[in-house]
Structure formats: C-alpha cells, structure tokens
C-alpha cells in the first residue's frame, strides 16, 4: 500500500514539473509576429534625406511667398510691371556677366541675375500667369542691338544706364507689393539689394563720364550702340 501511494505521488510530481519549467523559462529574445508588425506606424525622422517632403510621402511644391491668398486684382498691374523689369534685368545681367570677365559691370550683372531671378520666382508662384511676361518689344530691339554691336565698354555703360532708368520704378513697385503680407519678406530682402545695384550703376556712369572715350552720363538715356567697323 505504501509503495502504491509513493508511486502515485511521484507521478503527480513529474506531471507538474513541465508547467513549472515553462513558467520559470526566460522569455525568448525573438520578437513575436505582433512585435514584428506593430499596428502603429513609427514617427518619421525629420532629418532623414535632409528633411525633404518627398522622403516622407509629401508633395514637393514650388517655393511660395506666403501665398495663402491670391494676388489682389488692384495689385496685378504693379506685379506685371515688376515682372517685366525682372525679366529684362536678368537678360541684361546674363549678357553683362558674359561680356565682362571682370570689373564693376561683371559684378553688377551677377547681382542683377540673383536678385531678379528671386523676384521673378516669387511673382510667378503667387500669380502663375506672370510666367508669360516677356521683355517689351522696344527693349528687346535695344538689347539685341547691344548684344550684337556694342563693345565691352559701350555695353557696360548702357547696362548701367538701363539700371539707372529702370530700377527706381521697380523698387517703387516692389515696395508697394511689400505692403501685401505675402510679399513683405521678399521686399525686405530685395529692395536693399536693388538700391545697392542702383548705386553701383551710378558709379559706373560717373566713372565712364570721366574717361576720355566714355559715354556721357548726363543724358540719362540708353544710347544706340555704334556698329562695329569691318
């Protein structure tokens, strides 16, 4: 009888051991299927890929100038005038940079390109139809003639004369647009740059008027270039 009871107790103990062993067994380091596929998405790294929106599934937009509201109708003529000036200034600046390998006119041309390309991008972002603005026909004729016939000195003086003639109105237009909230940041940055370029152009004309073969600066008009002799 005692032997039978001892055998029964031993069997009960052996059956209890696996359950106890399972309870004391350390948790496996292998993640479960639920851990491998969490239900919530991880937060996007704002520094990944330079923080570009396309790296986070976003949409890339053209640079905006606080363009929350469309350009008011009464400001459209001012914006068109400024856009025409910006396009023309970029053309003059590009040619000045190519025709003058050094000197004041080359530097002026580089600055004209940077400032006016930024203005043009801002205007077309707020009013896409301004992309169709072109250099006025009269200005185009003078520009083509300068590009074809003027020597470096003559061309440089004519670029400076154009800046002196055109920038005051462009600065006024930009200051007026700057009163609109969407263009205030642009005006705050670009107006001082344009005023500085205007001063540089005036110094170029003063220097040219003092030179023996310089173009007179007192007329204040862009002169037609003399054709190169064969």
C-alpha positions in Angstrom: 0.0 0.0 0.0 2.8 2.4 0.9 4.6 1.6 -2.3 1.4 2.3 -4.3 1.0 5.7 -2.6 4.6 6.6 -3.2 4.4 5.7 -6.9 1.2 7.9 -7.3 2.9 10.9 -5.6 5.9 10.5 -7.8 3.8 10.6 -11.0 2.0 13.7 -9.8 5.3 15.5 -9.2 6.6 14.5 -12.7 3.5 15.9 -14.3 3.8 19.2 -12.5 7.4 19.8 -13.5 6.9 20.8 -17.2 4.4 23.5 -16.3 6.7 24.9 -13.6 9.6 24.8 -16.0 7.6 26.8 -18.6 6.8 29.4 -16.0 10.4 29.8 -15.0 11.8 29.7 -18.6 13.2 33.2 -19.6 11.3 35.0 -22.4 12.7 34.4 -25.9 14.6 37.3 -27.4 12.9 36.5 -30.8 10.1 39.0 -31.4 6.6 37.6 -31.9 4.7 38.2 -35.1 2.7 41.0 -33.4 6.0 42.7 -32.4 7.4 42.3 -35.9 4.3 44.0 -37.4 3.2 46.7 -35.0 -0.2 48.2 -35.6 1.0 51.8 -35.4 3.5 53.4 -37.8 6.8 54.8 -36.4 7.3 58.5 -36.4 9.0 59.9 -39.4 12.6 61.1 -38.9 12.6 64.8 -39.7 16.3 64.7 -40.5 16.1 61.8 -43.0 17.1 62.8 -46.5 17.6 66.4 -45.5 14.0 66.7 -44.3 12.8 66.8 -47.9 9.0 66.4 -48.1 9.2 63.7 -50.8 11.1 61.5 -48.3 8.1 61.4 -46.1 5.4 60.8 -48.7 4.7 64.5 -49.1 4.3 66.6 -52.2 7.0 68.9 -53.4 5.8 72.4 -54.1 7.4 75.4 -55.9 8.8 78.0 -53.5 5.9 80.0 -52.1 5.9 83.6 -50.8 3.3 83.2 -48.1 0.9 82.8 -51.0 -2.1 82.0 -48.8 -4.3 84.4 -50.7 -4.4 85.2 -54.5 -2.8 88.3 -55.7 -5.4 91.2 -55.3 -6.7 92.5 -58.7 -5.6 96.0 -58.0 -2.0 94.8 -57.5 -1.8 93.0 -60.8 -0.5 95.9 -62.9 2.2 96.6 -60.3 3.2 92.9 -60.3 3.2 92.8 -64.2 5.4 95.9 -64.3 7.8 94.4 -61.8 7.9 91.1 -63.6 8.8 92.8 -66.9 11.6 94.6 -65.2 12.8 91.4 -63.5 12.9 89.5 -66.8 14.7 92.3 -68.6 17.2 92.7 -65.7 18.0 89.0 -65.9 18.8 89.3 -69.6 21.0 92.3 -69.2 22.7 90.7 -66.2 23.4 87.5 -68.1 24.9 89.3 -71.0 26.9 91.6 -68.8 28.3 88.6 -66.9 29.4 87.0 -70.2 30.8 90.1 -71.9 32.8 91.4 -68.9 35.2 88.8 -67.5 36.0 91.1 -64.6 35.3 94.6 -63.2 32.3 96.5 -61.8 29.9 95.7 -64.7 30.5 91.9 -64.4 29.8 92.1 -60.6 26.7 94.2 -61.2 25.5 91.7 -63.8 25.9 88.8 -61.4 23.9 90.6 -58.6 21.2 91.6 -61.1 20.7 87.9 -62.0 20.5 86.7 -58.4 18.1 89.4 -57.2 15.7 89.5 -60.2 15.5 85.7 -60.6 14.4 85.5 -57.0 11.8 88.3 -57.6 10.6 86.5 -60.7 10.2 83.2 -58.9 8.2 84.8 -56.2 5.9 86.6 -58.6 5.1 83.6 -60.7 4.5 81.5 -57.6 1.8 84.0 -56.5 0.4 84.6 -60.0 1.3 81.8 -62.4 0.1 83.8 -65.5 3.0 86.1 -65.0 5.2 83.4 -66.5 4.1 84.7 -69.9 5.5 88.2 -69.3 8.3 89.0 -71.8 10.8 91.8 -72.4 8.9 94.7 -74.2 9.5 94.8 -77.9 11.2 98.2 -77.8 13.5 96.9 -75.0 14.2 93.7 -77.0 15.3 95.7 -80.0 17.8 97.7 -78.0 19.0 94.7 -76.1 19.6 92.7 -79.4 21.5 95.7 -80.9 23.7 96.0 -77.8 24.4 92.2 -77.8 25.3 92.3 -81.5 27.2 95.5 -82.0 28.4 97.1 -78.7 32.0 96.6 -77.4 32.6 95.9 -73.8 32.9 99.5 -72.7 29.9 100.7 -74.6 27.8 97.7 -73.5 28.7 98.2 -69.8 27.7 101.8 -69.9 24.4 101.0 -71.5 23.7 98.3 -68.9 24.4 100.9 -66.1 22.1 103.4 -67.9 19.3 100.9 -68.1 19.6 100.2 -64.3 19.6 103.9 -63.5 16.5 104.4 -65.7 14.5 101.3 -64.7 15.3 100.4 -61.1 13.6 103.4 -59.4 10.2 102.3 -60.7 11.0 98.7 -60.0 12.0 99.5 -56.4 8.8 101.5 -56.0 6.7 98.6 -57.4 8.4 96.1 -55.0 7.9 98.4 -52.0 4.2 98.7 -53.0 3.8 94.9 -53.3 5.7 94.5 -50.0 2.7 96.1 -48.2 0.9 92.9 -49.0 1.7 90.3 -46.4 2.7 87.6 -48.9 5.5 89.8 -50.4 6.8 91.5 -47.3 9.7 89.1 -46.8 10.7 89.4 -50.4 10.6 93.2 -50.4 12.6 93.4 -47.1 15.4 91.3 -48.7 15.3 92.5 -52.4 14.7 96.3 -52.0 18.1 96.9 -50.3 19.8 94.8 -52.9 18.3 96.8 -55.8 19.2 100.1 -54.1 22.7 98.9 -53.8 22.8 97.9 -57.5 21.4 101.2 -58.5 24.2 103.0 -56.6 26.8 100.7 -58.4 25.3 101.6 -61.8 25.5 105.3 -60.9 29.2 104.9 -60.0 29.8 103.1 -63.3 28.3 106.0 -65.2 30.3 108.6 -63.2 33.5 106.7 -64.0 32.6 106.4 -67.7 31.9 110.1 -68.0 35.3 110.9 -66.6 37.1 108.7 -69.1 38.4 110.2 -72.4 36.3 107.8 -74.5 33.4 107.2 -72.1 29.8 107.6 -72.9 28.2 110.8 -71.4 26.2 110.0 -68.3 24.3 113.3 -68.2 21.7 112.4 -70.9 20.2 109.6 -68.7 19.1 107.7 -71.9 20.3 104.4 -73.3 22.3 105.2 -76.4 22.1 103.1 -79.6 25.4 101.3 -80.0 27.8 102.3 -82.7 28.1 99.5 -85.2 31.5 97.8 -85.3 33.5 98.6 -88.4 34.6 95.7 -90.5 
